[in-house]
Amino acid sequence: MAHPSTYRPRPGEIPTDPGVYRFRDKDGRVIYVGKAKSLRPRLSSYFQDVGMLHPRTASMVMAGASVEWTTVLTEVEALQLEYSWIKEFDPRFNVKYRDDKSYPYLAVTLGEEYPRAQVMRGAKRKGTRYFGPYAHAWAIRETLDQALRVFPIRTCSSGVFKRASQVGRPCLLGYIDKCSAPCVGRVDADAHRQIAEEFCDFMAGESTKFMKRLERQMRDASDELEFETAARLRDDIGALQRVLEKSAVVFGDGTDADVFALADDELEVAVQVFHVRGGRIRGQRGWVAEKEFETVPEVVGHLLQQLYGGEEGESVPREVLVPVLPDDADSMSEWLSGLRGSRVDLRVPQRGDKKTLMETVERNATQSLARHKVARAGDLTARSQALQQLQEFLALDESPLRIECYDISHVQGTQVVGSMVVFEDGLARKGEYRRFIVRGANDDEGAAVTIDDTAAMHEVLTRRFRRYLKDRDEPQGRDEETGRPTRFAYPPQLVVVDGGLPQVNAAARAIEDLGIVDVAVVGLAKRLEEVWVPGQDFPIVLPRTSEGLYLLQRLRDEAHRFAITFHRQRRSKAMTNSALDGIPGLGDVKQKSLLRHFGSVKRIRAASLDELVEVAGIGPRLAETIQRELTGAPAEPTVNLMTGEILDDERGSNA
């Protein structure tokens, strides 16, 4: 680790303009991205006495080796650039102030001819109206089940809808009057769309007019002595009341707002957010994140930036209520207004119902943090303890913050593949996992020969670290063509292989042959869970209850799972269409088209040229090539129809 004084910018070199800055480590990897209204005072604060800094800030500046910055014109541009860089580089010291869950929404696909109500997750789609988010999908289904009595909107998939149209019979919901059955023509497209729009209006908060309309119809039916109709309408009113009971009324003015609250300690912060739509609480969510070294206003700013930014962000409501305003509240409000397309009111509620709701959300956040501390009191300690034990037991110079584990999978030397999994700070980084197809070796005549686990391990490690040496020499560890960071530019502190001493020696030899001397290599044998070190005749036995051994086991098991999954995929593909592989001009798409048309390779082999040409994408020349490769028949001479000359190959050269 470098002391921050070794890379501190010269006095007066840092501009006073707004901008975004990046800290990089010794390998050129971006470890932190931040923004500032004025770069000079913000960056200067990182280079004061390390003992005066927050522990997390101190760890970041000690891990850094350089700092760079980019100036922009406005704070709004700084917000946008900071978010895009965080998404691109995924820095280790930038805490994610949003959960990684995908919450379900009640969605109505108004963009379709016959709108459909369904549960949806993920990115929002155009032409679809969303209500939520809900905590659980079953809550949406319960709401739909009650509302379909009054709003019989379609809920079936496109396949079910098309099949019902073909056979002329609706599904069960159509028979029990929970669907208007547009598939069989009970209502036309316009009538069904009106039902869908009324359902959306009801879910958006306009419930009073529907309740009054049903009550009026019930009274009219009772006056006309149509008691069965009146009883059905009474049940419909009860169903809608149960729907409304699931979302309590908090505001009488149809407010659309997201209400945030935080509860924090020195290490973590609990976030709670209530989604209010149409004056009703439509959803509640909460999570706990590690607390960054920023103040609470800065946490709020990053929270809003991560929650609403990007393609998968939440839709921005008219009001965003927060416990404290971020430091750049005006810029944040302008940025949110740009995302929404209209003005967004970002403020702290001071009195009334909104202040009362904020207090309720704060109580939920406080209780959530207390539950989290009880349930996961040892997690952070356990991860730190595991890394410390590995450093101690394996006699490493520093704590292995990045660990890579490798495994080989095959069946009797066929379809040999390798896997690489990455753990950083004791947590899996699945975005940096890699898979390898082991090419093997060739004999003197060029034929492929079977290789064993040690040779496969040597090849995988050689390819990985040869790529590391190549990427390391690229400018700032970035790809020259795309400009994006290269993933192999960062070396691990520890390499773990699945196996005993032979696999460990093979891995160590591959790394040493490339001239790399600062990466430790160990192996974990399955039989007795022994840790093998290159060049030593006896293994290291870690205590069975140690956190270090548990971390190595998690690495080994994850690498094994990743490798065997890839091996099964390749084996399945080879068994399905191996005869089609290697045919010139026949790629994966055309192979799938042939198999979809004929059903099997056997039928493709028996097909005539005319039958092959009927498949989309298969021309006469390619059909001749397929037939020749599958049957072994000699190619028929091709004649130039213009000159009568015989052509000797598929490219049309003269014989």
Beta strands, then each sheet from edge to edge (+ up, - down):
strand 1: 19-24
strand 2: 30-36
strand 3: 66-71
strand 4: 105-108
strand 5: 117-120
strand 6: 129-131
strand 7: 257-264
strand 8: 268-277
strand 9: 280-290
strand 10: 319-321
strand 11: 345-347
strand 12: 402-411
strand 13: 414-424
strand 14: 427-428
strand 15: 434-437
strand 16: 441-442
strand 17: 448-449
strand 18: 494-498
strand 19: 520-525
strand 20: 530-532
strand 21: 638-639
strand 22: 646-647
sheet 1: 2+ 1- 3+
sheet 2: 5+ 4- 6+
sheet 3: 9+ 8- 7+ 10+ 11+
sheet 4: 14+ 13- 12+ 18+ 19+ 20-
sheet 5: 14+ 13- 15+
sheet 6: 16+ 17-
sheet 7: 21+ 22-
end
